[in-house]
Amino acid sequence: MKGEAMSTGFSRARSDEQRAVRAAAILSAADEMLSEMRVADITLNELSRRVGLAKSNVLRYFPSREAVLLQLLDRETQRWLDDIDARLADSGDPSLPACIAAAAAACPVFCDLTASASGVLERNVSGDVAADYKRSSLETGDRLARIAGFDGLESPAGLVFVSTVILSIGGLWAASQPSEGMRAAYEAHPEFQPLRVDFQTALREIVATTLAGIGARELG
């Protein structure tokens, strides 16, 4: 049940299949936690409690909290890309910037993880974990570039596009999630409203502007 520790009394996983099931359970617990709290509030102790394992046992599958969250980020990125593809296919007159922005807004876990990736999640990982994460990032980045009509990340324009979109998602998400004090200031002072960030609108405009800029440079 959501918010409660699992009471399965897991024994040590001995086969590859059992280990895969255990790792999936850990990822699912982390995913559930992120539906309730921000990345910064996720602790390894609470994750262990939720999945019904000792902290030392969780560390048998993932060497750190960050390793769990980076793998979850890869999974969420794939979901985001799948959603973009689906929106483009379902729309009679698809707008790539609108589809990218709407798909991101519909995936708050992906956005929160992306906002924390370079500054937090990449800081406490081994070289092996970092290499696995970067390999996955290359694959998902190449896929996004091809969705946008570029020749993958081998294209300079594709690399610029992907880098801009991912950095924009992280920055805009952080800016669009104000603290309680900032929300109170916005509500009390209408003159501050131009400073509020609407995530989906801002991302759509940045993607559109980036595509237009790349097109103008290539034509020039």
Number of C-alpha atoms within 10 A of each C-alpha: 6 10 10 10 16 17 11 9 9 13 7 11 13 8 9 9 10 12 15 13 13 20 17 14 16 23 20 15 22 24 18 16 21 20 11 13 12 14 22 12 11 17 13 19 14 16 23 21 16 23 24 21 23 14 15 13 15 22 16 11 16 19 15 17 19 23 23 24 23 24 17 21 24 20 14 20 24 18 16 22 19 13 19 23 17 13 19 18 11 10 10 8 8 12 13 19 23 20 20 24 22 20 21 25 19 13 15 16 24 25 24 22 25 26 23 20 18 12 9 13 23 17 12 14 19 13 9 9 20 17 12 13 19 14 12 19 15 13 16 19 23 21 20 27 23 16 17 17 10 18 16 22 22 11 14 12 20 25 19 15 22 23 14 14 22 16 14 19 24 19 18 19 27 17 16 15 15 14 10 9 9 12 13 11 13 17 12 10 10 9 9 11 11 8 10 14 17 13 21 22 14 17 25 21 14 17 21 15 13 19 19 12 13 16 12 10 10 9 7 6
